[in-house]
């Protein structure tokens, strides 16, 4: 009987220990699974946040590009006409001793091509000096990028009057 009495308390002592050990193992496994899931969730949250940030930025960039394209194409005729009028006003202001006979302006995509017919009266030295002064003033106009005589010599008219053709380019946007 003593043997039965000794075995019985040992069995009672083992079951609580094994039960606590099983609980500890299950708890550790659950904590490990929880940490793994939290990592996955955090990664997905970060990924979704990045998608949320990049999606509106790309959409805004596309909208802004479309706005500027529409603004350029709808405003091109007005911008070209204002630049043309401004160029004619500036040329008219510097042409003083000469006479402007004809003005032809061909607007391009980014610049204005122009051709001016200028009448110069006087002797040959005086004509050259006046024409050189006019070309220098024309080149100093803010938007003009190029201004030169198109032909080497003038077209002569009666009474010592000569007509020169000046070709050049001016920027469309001031």
GULOTOR-239782 format. One record per residue: y negated, x negated, z negated of N, C-alpha, C in turn. Coordinates in steps of 0.05 Angstrom, whole numbers, padded with zeros to 5 digits, always signed. Each point is the difference from the previous one (the first is absolute). Layout:
YXZYXZYXZ/...
This chain:
+00024-00016+00000-00024+00016+00000-00025-00017+00000/+00003-00022-00011-00023-00017+00000-00008-00008+00028/+00019-00001+00017-00006-00007+00028-00015+00022+00014/+00007+00024-00006-00015+00023+00012-00028+00001-00010/-00004-00006-00025-00026+00002-00012-00018-00022+00012/+00011-00023+00006-00016-00022+00010-00008+00005+00030/+00017+00012+00015-00006+00005+00029-00020+00022+00003/+00001+00020-00015-00017+00023+00004-00030-00007-00003/-00009-00015-00020-00028-00007-00002-00009-00018+00023/+00016-00017+00010-00008-00018+00022-00005+00016+00025/+00016+00021+00005-00005+00016+00023-00026+00015-00002/-00006+00008-00024-00026+00014-00004-00023-00020+00004/+00003-00024-00007-00021-00020+00003-00004-00007+00030/+00021+00000+00016-00002-00008+00028-00014+00021+00017/+00006+00025-00004-00012+00022+00016-00030+00000-00001/-00013-00002-00022-00030+00000+00001-00010-00025+00014/+00013-00022-00004-00009-00024+00014+00003+00003+00031/+00023+00010+00009+00005+00004+00028-00019+00021+00012/-00005+00020-00016-00018+00021+00009-00029-00011+00003/-00009-00016-00019-00027-00012+00002-00001-00020+00023/+00022-00015+00003+00001-00019+00023-00002+00015+00026/+00014+00022+00003-00001+00016+00025-00028+00012+00004/-00013+00009-00022-00027+00010+00002-00019-00022+00009/+00003-00023-00011-00018-00023+00007+00004-00007+00030/+00025-00001+00009+00005-00007+00028-00012+00021+00018/+00004+00026-00006-00011+00022+00017-00030-00002-00001/-00012-00005-00023-00029-00002-00003-00011-00023+00017/+00014-00023+00000-00009-00023+00016+00002+00007+00030/+00022+00013+00008+00003+00007+00028-00022+00020+00008/-00006+00019-00017-00021+00019+00006-00028-00013+00002/-00005-00019-00018-00026-00014+00001-00002-00017+00025/+00022-00013+00008+00000-00015+00024-00005+00017+00025/+00013+00023+00001-00004+00019+00022-00029+00010+00000/-00010+00006-00024-00028+00009-00002-00019-00021+00011/+00003-00025-00008-00017-00021+00009+00002-00004+00030/+00024+00002+00011+00004-00003+00029-00014+00022+00015/+00002+00025-00010-00013+00023+00012-00030-00002-00002/-00010-00010-00023-00029-00003-00003-00010-00020+00020/+00014-00022+00005-00008-00020+00019+00000+00012+00028/+00020+00016+00007+00000+00013+00026-00023+00020+00003/-00005+00015-00020-00022+00020+00000-00027-00015+00003/-00003-00021-00015-00025-00015+00001-00004-00012+00028/+00021-00011+00012-00002-00010+00027-00007+00021+00020/+00012+00024-00002-00006+00021+00018-00029+00011-00004/-00009+00000-00026-00028+00008-00005-00019-00020+00012/+00005-00025-00002-00017-00021+00012+00000+00003+00030/+00023+00004+00012+00002+00003+00029-00015+00025+00009/+00002+00022-00015-00014+00025+00008-00030-00004-00003/-00008-00014-00021-00029-00005-00004-00011-00017+00023/+00015-00020+00009-00009-00016+00023-00001+00017+00025/+00019+00018+00004-00001+00017+00024-00024+00019-00002/-00006+00009-00024-00023+00018-00003-00026-00015+00005/-00001-00025-00006-00024-00016+00004-00003-00006+00030/+00021-00009+00013-00002-00008+00028-00003+00023+00019/+00012+00023-00005-00001+00022+00018-00029+00010+00003/-00015+00006-00021-00027+00009+00005-00018-00022+00012/+00005-00025-00006-00016-00021+00012+00004-00001+00030/+00024+00002+00009+00006+00000+00029-00012+00025+00013/+00003+00022-00014-00011+00025+00011-00031-00002+00002/-00012-00011-00020-00029-00003+00000-00009-00019+00022/+00015-00022+00003-00007-00019+00022+00002+00013+00027/+00020+00016+00004+00003+00014+00026-00022+00020+00004/-00008+00014-00021-00021+00020+00003-00027-00015+00005/-00004-00022-00013-00025-00015+00004-00002-00011+00029/+00022-00011+00009+00001-00010+00028-00005+00022+00020/+00012+00023-00005-00004+00023+00018-00029+00009-00001/-00012+00000-00023-00028+00008-00003-00019-00019+00016/+00005-00026-00003-00017-00019+00015+00004+00001+00030/+00025+00005+00008+00005+00004+00029-00015+00024+00011/+00002+00022-00014-00015+00024+00009-00030-00005-00001/-00009-00012-00021-00029-00006-00003-00009-00018+00023/+00016-00020+00007-00008-00018+00022-00001+00015+00026/+00021+00015+00007+00001+00013+00026-00020+00023+00002/-00005+00015-00022-00019+00021+00002-00029-00010-00002/-00004-00022-00013-00027-00012-00003-00007-00020+00020/+00019-00007+00019-00005-00021+00019-00023+00006+00018/-00001+00025+00011-00022+00006+00019-00027-00001-00014/-00001+00009-00025-00026-00001-00014-00008-00028-00007/+00020-00016-00008-00006-00028-00006-00009-00015+00025/+00013+00005+00022-00007-00013+00026-00028+00009+00009/-00006+00025-00003-00027+00009+00009-00022-00011-00019/+00005-00001-00026-00020-00012-00018-00003-00030+00006/+00021-00014+00004-00002-00029+00006-00014-00004+00027/+00005+00017+00019-00013-00002+00026-00030+00005-00003/-00007+00021-00014-00029+00006-00004-00013-00022-00015/+00013-00011-00020-00011-00022-00016-00005-00025+00018/+00020-00006+00017-00003-00023+00017-00024+00004+00020/-00002+00024+00011-00022+00005+00019-00027-00002-00015/-00002+00010-00024-00025-00002-00015-00007-00029-00006/+00020-00016-00007-00006-00028-00006-00008-00016+00025/+00014+00006+00022-00007-00014+00025-00028+00009+00009/-00007+00025-00003-00026+00010+00007-00022-00013-00017/+00006-00007-00024-00019-00012-00018-00006-00029+00007/+00019-00014+00013-00004-00029+00006-00007-00005+00029/+00000+00020+00017-00004-00004+00029-00029-00002+00007/-00018+00002-00019-00029+00003+00004-00013-00012+00025/+00000-00026+00005-00014-00009+00024+00015+00007+00026/+00025+00006-00002+00016+00007+00024+00002+00030+00003/+00013+00008+00022+00003+00029+00004+00030+00005+00004/+00010+00019-00016+00028+00008+00001+00004+00021+00021/+00015-00007+00021+00004+00019+00022+00025+00018-00003/+00022-00012-00009+00024+00016-00003+00017-00010-00024/+00013+00018-00013+00018-00007-00022+00026+00014+00005/+00022-00016-00001+00027+00012+00002+00016-00011-00023/+00011+00019-00016+00016-00008-00023+00027+00013+00002/+00021-00016-00002+00027+00010+00001+00014-00005-00027/+00003+00021-00016+00013-00004-00026+00029-00006+00003/+00009-00020-00015+00029-00007+00000+00011+00010-00027/+00023-00010-00006+00013+00007-00025-00015-00011-00024/-00008-00025+00001-00014-00013-00022-00027-00011+00006/-00008+00000+00025-00026-00010+00007-00012+00015+00023/-00025-00006+00006-00015+00013+00022-00006-00022+00021/+00009+00006+00024-00008-00018+00022-00026+00011+00012/-00019-00017+00004-00026+00010+00011-00009-00017+00024/-00015+00013+00017-00012-00013+00023-00029+00010+00002/-00019-00019+00000-00028+00007+00001-00012-00011+00026/-00016+00016+00013-00016-00009+00023-00028-00004-00010/-00010-00025+00001-00026-00007-00011-00018-00010+00023/-00025+00011+00001-00019-00008+00020-00020-00019-00013/-00003-00023+00013-00019-00021-00010-00020-00006+00022/-00025+00001-00007-00022-00006+00019-00012-00027-00008/-00010-00014+00020-00014-00026-00004+00011-00022+00016/-00010-00024-00005+00009-00024+00014+00027-00008-00009/+00012-00019+00014+00028-00007-00006+00003-00012-00028/-00019-00018-00009+00002-00011-00027-00004+00022-00021/-00019+00017+00005-00006+00021-00019+00023+00020-00002/+00013+00005+00023+00023+00018+00000+00023-00012-00016/+00005-00025+00004+00022-00014-00015-00006+00000-00030/-00024-00006-00007-00007-00001-00028+00002+00028-00013/-00010+00021+00013+00002+00027-00010+00029+00009-00002/+00015-00007+00020+00029+00008+00000+00015-00015-00022/-00006-00025-00004+00013-00016-00022-00007+00012-00027/-00025+00007-00004-00009+00012-00025+00014+00027-00005/+00002+00016+00022+00014+00026-00002+00029-00004-00007/+00014-00018+00013+00028-00005-00006+00004-00010-00028/-00018-00017-00010+00002-00010-00027-00003+00023-00020/-00020+00017+00004-00004+00023-00017+00024+00019+00001/+00011+00004+00024+00023+00018+00003+00025-00011-00015/+00003-00026+00001+00023-00013-00015-00004+00002-00030/-00025+00002-00009-00005+00001-00029+00002+00028-00011/+00004+00020+00017+00004+00027-00010+00026+00001-00016/-00001+00014-00022+00022+00000-00020+00028+00004+00012/+00004+00020+00016+00027+00006+00010+00008-00013+00026/-00018-00013+00013+00006-00012+00026+00016-00026-00004/+00023-00001+00013+00017-00024-00002-00001-00018+00024/-00009+00012+00023-00002-00016+00025-00021+00012+00017/-00017-00017+00012-00021+00009+00019-00006-00023+00019/+00005+00004+00025-00005-00020+00021-00008+00013+00026/-00011-00016+00018-00006+00010+00027+00026+00003+00015/+00002+00022+00015+00025+00005+00014+00001-00016+00026/-00023-00004+00012-00001-00015+00025-00018-00025-00004/+00005-00021+00016-00017-00023-00004-00029+00004+00007/-00006+00016+00020-00027+00003+00009-00009+00029-00001/-00027+00004+00001-00010+00027-00001+00001+00014+00027/-00003+00026+00000-00003+00016+00024-00030+00003+00004/-00011-00009+00022-00029+00000+00004-00009+00027+00010/-00023+00008-00010-00013+00024+00010-00028-00008+00010/-00014+00018+00012-00026-00007+00011-00020-00005-00022/-00021-00017+00006-00022-00005-00019+00007-00020-00021/+00019-00018+00003+00007-00020-00019+00015+00010-00024/+00012+00024+00002+00015+00012-00021+00030-00006+00004/+00013-00009-00021+00029-00006+00003+00016+00018-00020/+00024+00007+00008+00017+00017-00016+00025-00016-00008/+00005-00002-00026+00023-00014-00010+00019+00020-00013/+00026-00006+00002+00020+00016-00013+00012-00016-00023/-00002+00012-00024+00010-00013-00024+00025+00016-00009/+00022-00014-00004+00025+00012-00011+00005-00010-00027/+00013+00017-00016+00006-00009-00027+00019+00019-00015/+00005-00007-00025+00017+00016-00017-00014+00003-00028/+00004+00024-00011-00010+00005-00027+00022+00013-00017/-00001-00004-00025+00020+00012-00018-00005+00030-00003/+00022+00015-00001-00003+00029-00003-00009+00008-00028/+00011-00013-00021-00007+00006-00027-00022-00019-00009/-00022+00010-00012-00021-00019-00009+00008-00015-00025/
